[in-house]
């Protein structure tokens, strides 16, 4: 149940407080007017949907690159196992492959530095290149080609992690989500009538604001799918070399 509550945060609290204060002020000073709510869809709904779609595409791209990353490393493992390396060298090679796999996931979960992951890939390449005479030139070329796919997919994952939805657009969406009750409340009062119960206005405004801020929070969590906090986060464990 707690996972379903991750969309509730400090932004939700602020939005709901605004949704309570604005109707109170509007009723107190008798503020009501009729305005075309198309303005709301242009100012909030369109950019919010755009950012959600962008976050979803980033998540799908991340899945593609994770699959390619694991498949390429798995092929490298198979080529090492089929080579004529001695047991100690084969064990060393497999250990380096596993380290490359784990260190990338460590980076994605923590958003730290890629230095350790880069060093492991370089060490793996140098190790395999030093065993060229045993592995064979043809097999080594195959390994290098799959290591290139590994590097490409890893760099794409780093880019997805570091470069997200434009901050200015997200800030714009959040500001207008907070402003929404100020525009929307007087129109609701006008449409239902000042003489009707005030709780109807409170209910409509609070519900609408809760929906908007929850969609914003969902987008914010989906945008970073590696921290295992949101409901739609990627399970990195299934992309390990040895699946549990």
Backbone as numpy.savetxt, mean C-alpha at the origin, in Angstrom:
# Nx Ny Nz CAx CAy CAz Cx Cy Cz
-11.70 -9.36 14.75 -12.53 -8.16 14.75 -11.66 -6.90 14.75
-10.51 -6.96 15.44 -9.66 -5.77 15.53 -9.14 -5.33 14.17
-8.96 -6.28 13.24 -8.48 -5.94 11.91 -9.49 -5.07 11.16
-10.78 -5.25 11.49 -11.80 -4.46 10.83 -11.88 -3.04 11.40
-11.23 -2.82 12.50 -11.26 -1.50 13.13 -10.04 -0.66 12.78
-9.17 -1.17 11.91 -7.95 -0.44 11.57 -8.26 0.82 10.77
-9.46 0.88 10.16 -9.82 2.09 9.42 -10.20 3.23 10.35
-10.34 2.92 11.64 -10.66 3.95 12.62 -9.36 4.48 13.23
-9.13 5.77 13.13 -7.92 6.37 13.68 -8.20 7.81 14.10
-7.13 8.55 14.31 -7.29 9.93 14.77 -8.05 10.79 13.75
-7.84 10.54 12.47 -8.57 11.28 11.44 -10.06 11.04 11.55
-10.45 9.81 11.87 -11.87 9.50 12.05 -12.45 10.30 13.21
-11.70 10.37 14.30 -12.15 11.12 15.48 -12.34 12.60 15.14
-11.38 13.19 14.43 -11.47 14.60 14.05 -12.68 14.84 13.15
-12.88 13.95 12.17 -14.00 14.10 11.23 -15.34 14.03 11.95
-15.47 13.12 12.91 -16.74 12.98 13.63 -16.99 14.17 14.55
-15.93 14.70 15.15 -16.09 15.90 15.98 -16.59 17.07 15.13
-16.01 17.23 13.94 -16.46 18.30 13.03 -17.92 18.08 12.65
-18.30 16.81 12.45 -19.68 16.48 12.06 -20.68 16.78 13.18
-20.21 16.83 14.40 -21.09 17.18 15.52 -21.15 18.69 15.74
-20.01 19.35 15.57 -19.95 20.79 15.83 -20.70 21.59 14.77
-20.51 21.23 13.50 -21.09 22.03 12.41 -22.62 22.06 12.45
-23.33 20.91 12.60 -24.79 21.00 12.70 -25.26 21.81 13.91
-24.53 21.67 15.02 -24.89 22.45 16.21 -24.83 23.96 15.91
-23.75 24.39 15.27 -23.59 25.81 14.93 -24.64 26.24 13.91
-24.91 25.37 12.92 -25.88 25.70 11.88 -27.27 25.90 12.47
-27.66 25.03 13.39 -28.97 25.18 14.03 -29.02 26.40 14.95
-27.93 26.63 15.64 -27.89 27.75 16.60 -28.06 29.09 15.89
-27.42 29.23 14.71 -27.46 30.51 13.99 -28.40 30.46 12.78
-29.17 29.36 12.69 -30.18 29.22 11.64 -29.56 29.37 10.23
-28.51 28.63 10.01 -27.82 28.67 8.71 -28.35 27.53 7.84
-28.97 27.87 6.73 -29.42 26.85 5.77 -29.52 27.48 4.39
-29.20 26.69 3.40 -29.27 27.15 2.01 -29.37 25.94 1.10
-29.73 26.17 -0.13 -29.84 25.11 -1.13 -28.69 25.26 -2.12
-27.85 24.24 -2.21 -26.69 24.29 -3.11 -26.62 22.99 -3.90
-26.15 23.09 -5.13 -25.98 21.91 -5.98 -24.83 21.07 -5.43
-25.14 19.85 -4.99 -24.11 19.01 -4.38 -23.18 18.36 -5.39
-23.36 18.70 -6.68 -22.39 18.26 -7.68 -21.00 18.78 -7.34
-20.97 19.94 -6.71 -19.70 20.52 -6.26 -18.94 19.54 -5.36
-19.70 18.83 -4.50 -19.06 17.88 -3.58 -18.42 16.73 -4.35
-19.12 16.22 -5.36 -18.59 15.09 -6.13 -17.32 15.49 -6.88
-17.28 16.73 -7.37 -16.09 17.20 -8.08 -14.93 17.42 -7.11
-15.22 17.99 -5.97 -14.17 18.37 -5.03 -13.65 17.20 -4.21
-14.50 16.19 -3.94 -14.10 15.12 -3.03 -14.14 13.74 -3.70
-15.30 13.38 -4.22 -15.49 12.00 -4.69 -14.53 11.65 -5.82
-14.42 12.52 -6.82 -13.56 12.22 -7.96 -12.09 12.00 -7.56
-11.46 12.95 -6.85 -10.06 12.71 -6.46 -9.90 11.54 -5.49
-10.91 11.30 -4.65 -10.82 10.19 -3.71 -10.86 8.85 -4.45
-11.75 8.74 -5.42 -11.82 7.52 -6.24 -10.52 7.34 -7.03
-9.99 8.44 -7.54 -8.74 8.38 -8.30 -7.61 7.84 -7.45
-7.48 8.32 -6.22 -6.40 7.87 -5.36 -6.59 6.41 -4.93
-7.84 5.98 -4.71 -8.11 4.59 -4.35 -7.73 3.67 -5.50
-8.11 4.04 -6.71 -7.76 3.23 -7.88 -6.25 3.17 -8.05
-5.57 4.31 -7.81 -4.11 4.33 -7.92 -3.46 3.41 -6.89
-3.96 3.42 -5.66 -3.42 2.55 -4.61 -3.66 1.08 -4.95
-4.84 0.78 -5.52 -5.15 -0.61 -5.88 -4.22 -1.09 -6.99
-3.95 -0.23 -7.97 -3.04 -0.62 -9.06 -1.63 -0.87 -8.52
-1.19 -0.04 -7.57 0.13 -0.24 -6.97 0.20 -1.58 -6.26
-0.87 -1.96 -5.58 -0.91 -3.25 -4.88 -0.84 -4.40 -5.88
-1.58 -4.30 -7.00 -1.56 -5.36 -8.00 -0.19 -5.46 -8.66
0.44 -4.32 -8.92 1.78 -4.33 -9.48 2.77 -4.97 -8.51
2.61 -4.67 -7.24 3.49 -5.26 -6.22 3.38 -6.79 -6.22
2.16 -7.30 -6.37 1.96 -8.76 -6.43 2.66 -9.36 -7.65
2.58 -8.68 -8.78 3.25 -9.17 -9.99 4.76 -9.23 -9.79
5.33 -8.17 -9.24 6.78 -8.13 -9.07 7.25 -9.11 -7.98
6.45 -9.31 -6.94 6.80 -10.30 -5.92 6.80 -11.71 -6.52
5.83 -11.99 -7.36 5.77 -13.30 -8.00 6.98 -13.53 -8.90
7.35 -12.49 -9.68 8.52 -12.60 -10.55 9.80 -12.73 -9.73
9.87 -11.98 -8.63 11.05 -12.04 -7.77 11.27 -13.45 -7.22
10.21 -14.05 -6.69 10.34 -15.40 -6.13 10.61 -16.43 -7.22
9.90 -16.32 -8.35 10.08 -17.30 -9.42 11.50 -17.27 -9.97
12.07 -16.08 -10.11 13.43 -15.95 -10.63 14.44 -16.54 -9.65
14.28 -16.22 -8.35 15.18 -16.78 -7.36 15.04 -18.30 -7.26
13.80 -18.76 -7.39 13.56 -20.22 -7.33 14.25 -20.93 -8.50
14.25 -20.30 -9.67 14.94 -20.88 -10.82 16.44 -20.89 -10.59
16.96 -19.84 -9.98 18.39 -19.80 -9.63 18.73 -20.94 -8.68
17.86 -21.19 -7.70 18.06 -22.31 -6.77 18.11 -23.63 -7.53
17.19 -23.83 -8.44 17.15 -25.09 -9.20 18.41 -25.27 -10.04
18.90 -24.17 -10.62 20.12 -24.25 -11.42 21.34 -24.55 -10.54
21.37 -24.00 -9.36 22.47 -24.29 -8.43 22.43 -25.75 -8.00
21.22 -26.26 -7.70 21.08 -27.65 -7.27 21.46 -28.64 -8.37
21.26 -28.23 -9.62 21.57 -29.13 -10.75 23.02 -29.00 -11.21
23.78 -28.08 -10.58 25.17 -27.88 -10.98 26.07 -28.91 -10.31
27.35 -28.81 -10.62 28.33 -29.75 -10.06 29.09 -29.15 -8.89
28.49 -28.16 -8.25 29.13 -27.56 -7.09 29.26 -28.57 -5.95
30.31 -28.42 -5.17 30.46 -29.25 -3.99 29.40 -28.87 -2.96
29.18 -29.76 -2.02 28.09 -29.55 -1.05 28.25 -28.25 -0.28
29.49 -27.93 0.13 29.70 -26.71 0.91 29.41 -25.46 0.06
29.86 -25.49 -1.20 29.61 -24.35 -2.10 28.12 -24.24 -2.44
27.49 -25.39 -2.63 26.06 -25.37 -2.93 25.27 -24.81 -1.75
25.67 -25.21 -0.54 25.01 -24.70 0.65 25.21 -23.20 0.78
26.41 -22.72 0.45 26.71 -21.29 0.50 25.85 -20.52 -0.50
25.74 -21.05 -1.71 24.93 -20.40 -2.73 23.47 -20.31 -2.34
22.93 -21.40 -1.80 21.52 -21.42 -1.37 21.29 -20.46 -0.21
22.28 -20.35 0.66 22.17 -19.43 1.80 22.11 -17.97 1.31
22.93 -17.66 0.30 22.94 -16.30 -0.24 21.62 -15.98 -0.94
21.06 -16.97 -1.64 19.75 -16.78 -2.28 18.69 -16.50 -1.23
18.70 -17.29 -0.17 17.70 -17.13 0.90 17.85 -15.77 1.60
19.10 -15.33 1.78 19.34 -14.02 2.40 18.79 -12.89 1.53
18.98 -13.02 0.21 18.47 -12.01 -0.72 16.95 -11.92 -0.64
16.34 -13.07 -0.51 14.88 -13.14 -0.40 14.40 -12.49 0.89
15.00 -12.85 2.00 14.55 -12.37 3.30 14.85 -10.88 3.51
16.01 -10.42 3.03 16.39 -9.03 3.26 15.52 -8.06 2.47
15.04 -8.46 1.31 14.11 -7.60 0.57 12.82 -7.44 1.36
12.31 -8.53 1.91 11.06 -8.47 2.68 11.25 -7.67 3.97
12.45 -7.78 4.55 12.74 -6.99 5.76 12.68 -5.50 5.42
13.23 -5.13 4.26 13.19 -3.74 3.82 11.75 -3.29 3.59
10.95 -4.12 2.90 9.58 -3.72 2.58 8.74 -3.54 3.84
8.98 -4.36 4.85 8.20 -4.25 6.08 8.61 -3.03 6.91
9.88 -2.64 6.83 10.38 -1.58 7.70 10.62 -0.26 6.98
10.66 -0.28 5.63 10.98 0.92 4.83 12.29 1.53 5.28
13.28 0.67 5.53 14.60 1.16 5.94 15.48 1.43 4.73
16.68 0.88 4.75 17.62 1.05 3.65 17.75 -0.25 2.87
18.07 -0.13 1.58 18.19 -1.30 0.71 19.63 -1.84 0.67
20.50 -1.24 1.45 21.93 -1.58 1.37 22.18 -3.07 1.59
21.56 -3.62 2.61 21.79 -5.04 2.92 21.32 -5.94 1.80
20.14 -5.64 1.26 19.61 -6.43 0.15 20.51 -6.33 -1.08
20.95 -5.11 -1.41 21.83 -4.91 -2.57 23.14 -5.66 -2.39
23.69 -5.58 -1.19 24.97 -6.27 -0.93 24.82 -7.78 -1.07
23.69 -8.32 -0.63 23.48 -9.77 -0.74 23.39 -10.22 -2.20
22.71 -9.43 -3.03 22.63 -9.78 -4.45 24.01 -9.72 -5.10
24.76 -8.68 -4.75 26.13 -8.56 -5.30 27.01 -9.71 -4.84
26.87 -10.08 -3.58 27.66 -11.20 -3.04 27.28 -12.50 -3.72
25.98 -12.69 -3.99 25.53 -13.89 -4.68 26.11 -13.96 -6.09
26.08 -12.83 -6.80 26.64 -12.81 -8.15 28.14 -13.09 -8.14
28.86 -12.43 -7.23 30.31 -12.63 -7.16 30.65 -14.08 -6.82
29.87 -14.67 -5.91 30.13 -16.07 -5.54 29.93 -17.01 -6.73
28.81 -16.84 -7.43 28.53 -17.72 -8.56 29.54 -17.50 -9.69
29.93 -16.26 -9.89 30.91 -15.96 -10.94 32.26 -16.57 -10.63
32.59 -16.64 -9.32 33.87 -17.24 -8.93 33.88 -18.75 -9.14
32.70 -19.36 -9.26 32.59 -20.80 -9.48 32.24 -21.13 -10.92
32.56 -20.20 -11.82 32.19 -20.36 -13.23 32.76 -21.64 -13.83
33.97 -21.97 -13.47 34.61 -23.15 -14.05 33.90 -24.44 -13.65
33.30 -24.44 -12.47 32.59 -25.64 -12.00 31.15 -25.64 -12.51
30.50 -24.50 -12.43 29.11 -24.41 -12.85 28.97 -24.58 -14.35
29.90 -23.99 -15.10 29.83 -24.02 -16.56 29.33 -22.69 -17.09
29.92 -22.26 -18.20 29.57 -20.96 -18.76 28.11 -20.84 -19.16
27.56 -21.89 -19.77 26.17 -21.85 -20.21 25.20 -21.74 -19.04
25.44 -22.54 -18.01 24.56 -22.51 -16.82 24.67 -21.17 -16.11
25.90 -20.64 -16.05 26.09 -19.35 -15.38 25.35 -18.24 -16.11
25.35 -18.29 -17.43 24.62 -17.27 -18.20 23.12 -17.34 -17.91
22.59 -18.54 -17.77 21.18 -18.69 -17.41 20.91 -18.09 -16.03
21.81 -18.39 -15.09 21.66 -17.87 -13.74 21.67 -16.35 -13.75
22.61 -15.76 -14.50 22.72 -14.30 -14.58 21.44 -13.69 -15.16
20.86 -14.37 -16.16 19.63 -13.84 -16.76 18.50 -13.81 -15.74
18.40 -14.88 -14.95 17.33 -14.91 -13.94 17.64 -13.96 -12.77
18.93 -13.75 -12.48 19.28 -12.77 -11.46 18.91 -11.35 -11.93
18.99 -11.12 -13.24 18.55 -9.83 -13.78 17.06 -9.62 -13.53
16.26 -10.68 -13.77 14.83 -10.59 -13.48 14.59 -10.33 -11.99
15.41 -10.96 -11.16 15.30 -10.75 -9.71 15.57 -9.29 -9.35
16.64 -8.74 -9.93 17.00 -7.36 -9.66 15.94 -6.39 -10.17
15.43 -6.65 -11.37 14.38 -5.79 -11.94 13.14 -5.75 -11.05
12.70 -6.93 -10.64 11.49 -6.99 -9.81 11.73 -6.37 -8.44
12.92 -6.59 -7.87 13.24 -6.00 -6.56 13.28 -4.47 -6.64
13.87 -3.93 -7.71 13.92 -2.47 -7.87 12.53 -1.88 -8.07
11.67 -2.60 -8.76 10.28 -2.14 -8.92 9.56 -2.12 -7.58
9.81 -3.11 -6.74 9.20 -3.15 -5.41 9.72 -2.01 -4.53
11.00 -1.70 -4.65 11.57 -0.57 -3.91 10.91 0.73 -4.37
10.71 0.86 -5.69 10.07 2.07 -6.22 8.63 2.20 -5.73
7.90 1.08 -5.69 6.52 1.10 -5.20 6.49 1.49 -3.73
7.47 1.01 -2.98 7.52 1.33 -1.55 7.83 2.80 -1.30
8.75 3.37 -2.08 9.24 4.72 -1.83 8.36 5.80 -2.47
7.79 5.52 -3.63 7.02 6.54 -4.35 5.55 6.14 -4.36
4.75 6.95 -3.69 3.35 6.61 -3.49 2.44 7.62 -4.17
1.15 7.57 -3.82 0.20 8.52 -4.38 0.68 9.94 -4.08
0.58 10.87 -5.05 1.05 12.25 -4.81 0.53 12.82 -3.50
1.45 13.32 -2.68 1.09 13.84 -1.36 0.14 15.01 -1.47
0.34 15.86 -2.47 -0.52 17.03 -2.62 -1.97 16.63 -2.87
-2.18 15.57 -3.67 -3.54 15.13 -3.95 -4.20 14.53 -2.71
-3.42 13.78 -1.93 -3.96 13.22 -0.70 -4.31 14.32 0.30
-3.44 15.31 0.40 -3.71 16.43 1.31 -4.96 17.19 0.88
-5.10 17.37 -0.41 -6.29 18.03 -0.95 -7.56 17.27 -0.58
-7.53 15.93 -0.76 -8.70 15.09 -0.42 -9.04 15.21 1.06
-8.02 15.14 1.91 -8.27 15.16 3.35 -8.85 16.50 3.78
-8.32 17.59 3.24 -8.84 18.91 3.59 -10.31 19.03 3.23
-10.68 18.57 2.04 -12.07 18.70 1.61 -12.99 17.71 2.33
-12.46 16.59 2.78 -13.26 15.69 3.61 -13.62 16.38 4.93
-12.66 17.10 5.51 -12.92 17.85 6.74 -13.88 19.02 6.51
-13.78 19.66 5.34 -14.63 20.82 5.04 -16.06 20.38 4.67
-16.19 19.14 4.23 -17.47 18.64 3.72 -18.68 18.96 4.60
-18.65 18.72 5.91 -19.85 19.03 6.73 -20.24 20.51 6.69
-19.26 21.39 6.55 -19.56 22.82 6.52 -20.37 23.20 5.28
-20.13 22.50 4.19 -20.87 22.77 2.95 -22.19 22.01 2.93
-22.15 20.80 3.44 -23.26 19.85 3.30 -24.38 20.08 4.32
-24.01 20.44 5.54 -25.00 20.53 6.62 -26.11 21.55 6.36
-25.81 22.80 5.97 -26.90 23.74 5.71 -27.86 23.28 4.62
-27.34 22.58 3.64 -28.19 22.07 2.57 -29.13 20.98 3.08
-28.62 20.11 3.94 -29.46 19.06 4.53 -30.56 19.69 5.38
-30.20 20.69 6.18 -31.21 21.37 7.01 -32.28 22.00 6.12
-31.84 22.61 5.02 -32.79 23.25 4.09 -33.74 22.22 3.49
-33.19 21.05 3.10 -34.00 20.05 2.40 -34.98 19.33 3.33
-34.58 19.04 4.58 -35.49 18.33 5.48 -36.38 19.29 6.26
-35.99 20.57 6.27 -36.81 21.57 6.95 -36.32 21.86 8.36
-36.26 23.12 8.70 -35.75 23.53 10.01 -36.65 23.04 11.14
-37.94 22.78 10.80 -38.90 22.40 11.83 -38.83 20.90 12.16
-38.17 20.12 11.33 -38.06 18.68 11.57 -36.97 18.37 12.60
-37.00 17.16 13.18 -36.04 16.83 14.24 -34.59 17.00 13.79
-33.79 17.57 14.68 -32.39 17.84 14.34 -31.57 16.56 14.23
-32.00 15.49 14.92 -31.20 14.25 14.91 -31.10 13.67 13.50
-32.06 13.96 12.64 -31.99 13.47 11.26 -30.78 14.08 10.55
-30.63 15.40 10.73 -29.47 16.09 10.13 -28.17 15.55 10.69
-28.10 15.40 12.02 -26.89 14.87 12.64 -26.55 13.48 12.07
-27.57 12.65 11.96 -27.35 11.28 11.48 -26.81 11.29 10.05
-27.43 12.07 9.17 -27.02 12.10 7.76 -25.60 12.65 7.62
-25.31 13.73 8.32 -23.98 14.36 8.21 -22.90 13.44 8.79
-23.15 12.88 9.96 -22.16 11.99 10.58 -21.91 10.76 9.72
-22.99 10.16 9.20 -22.84 8.97 8.36 -22.06 9.28 7.10
-22.39 10.39 6.45 -21.70 10.77 5.21 -20.22 11.04 5.46
-19.94 11.76 6.54 -18.55 12.07 6.87 -17.78 10.81 7.25
-18.42 9.91 7.97 -17.77 8.66 8.35 -17.41 7.83 7.11
-18.31 7.79 6.14 -18.05 7.04 4.90 -16.84 7.64 4.17
-16.81 8.96 4.05 -15.72 9.62 3.31 -14.37 9.41 4.00
-14.33 9.61 5.32 -13.05 9.48 6.01 -12.60 8.02 6.06
-13.55 7.09 6.09 -13.19 5.67 6.07 -12.61 5.28 4.72
-13.19 5.80 3.63 -12.63 5.55 2.30 -11.22 6.13 2.19
-11.02 7.30 2.76 -9.68 7.89 2.76 -8.70 7.01 3.53
-9.12 6.51 4.69 -8.24 5.65 5.50 -7.94 4.34 4.79
-8.93 3.78 4.10 -8.71 2.54 3.34 -7.67 2.77 2.25
-7.81 3.90 1.54 -6.84 4.23 0.50 -5.44 4.38 1.10
-5.35 5.05 2.24 -4.06 5.28 2.88 -3.39 3.97 3.28
-4.17 3.01 3.74 -3.61 1.71 4.15 -3.27 0.84 2.94
-4.11 0.90 1.91 -3.86 0.10 0.72 -2.63 0.59 -0.03
-2.32 1.88 0.13 -1.20 2.47 -0.56 0.13 1.86 -0.12
0.19 1.39 1.12 1.39 0.73 1.62 1.02 -0.70 2.03
1.11 -1.64 1.09 0.57 -2.98 1.32 1.52 -3.98 1.97
2.63 -3.48 2.55 3.65 -4.42 3.05 3.74 -4.49 4.56
3.03 -3.62 5.29 3.24 -3.55 6.74 2.34 -4.48 7.54
1.47 -5.23 6.87 0.61 -6.22 7.52 -0.30 -5.58 8.58
-0.81 -4.39 8.28 -1.72 -3.73 9.19 -3.15 -3.66 8.64
-3.28 -3.41 7.35 -4.60 -3.31 6.74 -5.16 -4.67 6.34
-6.46 -4.71 6.07 -7.10 -5.95 5.67 -6.62 -6.44 4.32
-6.19 -5.52 3.45 -5.80 -5.87 2.09 -4.30 -5.93 1.90
-3.54 -5.98 2.98 -2.08 -6.04 2.85 -1.64 -7.38 2.26
-0.48 -7.34 1.62 0.08 -8.53 0.99 0.77 -9.40 2.03
0.52 -10.68 1.96 1.18 -11.63 2.86 2.54 -12.00 2.25
3.59 -11.35 2.72 4.92 -11.57 2.14 5.45 -12.97 2.40
4.95 -13.63 3.43 5.45 -14.96 3.78 5.23 -15.99 2.68
4.17 -15.80 1.87 3.91 -16.77 0.80 4.87 -16.60 -0.37
5.69 -15.54 -0.34 6.69 -15.33 -1.38 8.09 -15.67 -0.91
8.19 -16.28 0.28 9.50 -16.75 0.74 9.93 -17.97 -0.07
11.23 -18.23 -0.06 11.75 -19.38 -0.81 11.18 -20.69 -0.29
11.01 -20.77 1.02 10.40 -21.95 1.63 9.10 -21.51 2.26
8.00 -21.93 1.68 6.68 -21.54 2.18 6.28 -22.44 3.34
5.64 -21.82 4.32 5.19 -22.60 5.48 3.80 -23.18 5.21
